[in-house]
């Protein structure tokens, strides 16, 4: 876990810096500058473009994740895998453009009644989808070479800083909302160019086609893998975005705006998982290639335990302060109906973290095809549950439906890996963390609310941090967490001395 710890600390630190910027954007600037309908529209412009890019890529961005170890040879320009992957993506984009225009009337019929503003940006999705598609490919290319830091900076920090500048421009009347919405494409284009320049600087921008790859013994398997992955990724993206898409269709962009704010609060919990995943992917991929089950088991259990600890601490800190958090948000009374969205989404994120890197293990193994069946099943569950719960319970129903999907998804993956690979993520440490978690939740719930909500927030946060964190360290639940804390304390001592 040495390289995982080092790079995870870097990427997690960068990601949390991005969260700070994201907090300023989503919980302060967005509610201050934009209406809830405009917030909902902004969320949809981005999430729909990512959804379209998932389909348009034909799974190209995932090919390096599994097959890079077979082509890795810098002296031979990695045997042309980068231009091959880009070519697959561009073929997919051309197909997407054709389908996009064929389905225009269907899309208009869905959103005309409750979200007509979205239709004003219909053609916006064409260039944005292409930019997201290429960004995904270059990010994947860097990550499989164990260079996740710059992609993380661009995605988590730079994009959000650009968004901050745009919001400030709206606040000071330099930008209209329409100009702000248009500028989002420019931000992502700049991010893409930075990735390309970074790859060139590292001297691994190998764009010369190597037609020998078309004769590779792995070609058929790569194309089959991409075919399965596109459906799997599309299903996963549907699961992640169906709530906001259906809320906009059923309840309008205002509900989507409230949901966006609440979802962001809960999404903080999964930041460590996103950082760890980028570092673990090449290690898990290599272990699957080598048939090293012991390494897979080690990564599975350690990531599960460490993610549960960090995720549990974040969930407790958020939920115990949820009313205070909404008081911090400008116009917070408008967005406070999202309280239970935070609970259900947060709980599902925590469960996702507790089940470890199951997606990375299955997705890079010989069983990757079965993952498609999981995704398709759960995409269907997500659509059905949203259809049931959104009309009855609105934004809370959307969150509950999403939570059901995530719980089912991870439970099925857990049972599959247990049955077919004889590995599971839990240990005695898991039980210890859960006991500490519920003890902390109980103690914090007994604290009487204070008149000054800032003082109340600080008090509850201190109780959660010292009770949960202290018991985890005292019982030495995780060697990795203990080492990280010790490293941080040593650095603080060095600074003070």
Secondary structure, 3 states (H helix, E strand, C coil): CHHHHHHHHHHHHHHHHHHHHHHHHHHHHHHHHCCHHHHHHHHHHHHHHHHHHHHHCCCHHHHHHHHHHHHCCHHHHHHHHHHHHHHHHHHHHHHHHHHHHHCHHHHHHHHCCCCHHHHCCCCHHHHHHHHHHHHHHHHHHHHCCCCHHHHHHHHHHHHHHHHHHHHHHHHCCCCCHHHHHHHHHHHHHHHHHHHHHHHHHCCCCCCCCCHHHHHCCCHHHHHHHHHHHHHHHHHHHHHHHHHHHHHHHHHCHHHHHHHHHHHHHHHHHHHHHHHHHHHHHHHHHHHHHHCCHHHHHHHHHHHHHHHHHHHHHHHHHHHCCHHHHHHHCCCHHHHHHHHHHHHHHHHHHHHHHHCCCHHHHHHCCCCHHHHHHHHHHHHHHHHHHHHHHHHHHHHHHHHHHHHHHHHHHHHHHHHHHHHHCCCCCCCHHHHHHHHHHHHHHHHHHCCCCCCCHHHHHHHHHHHHHHHHHHHHHHCCCCHHHHHHHHHHHHHHHHHHC
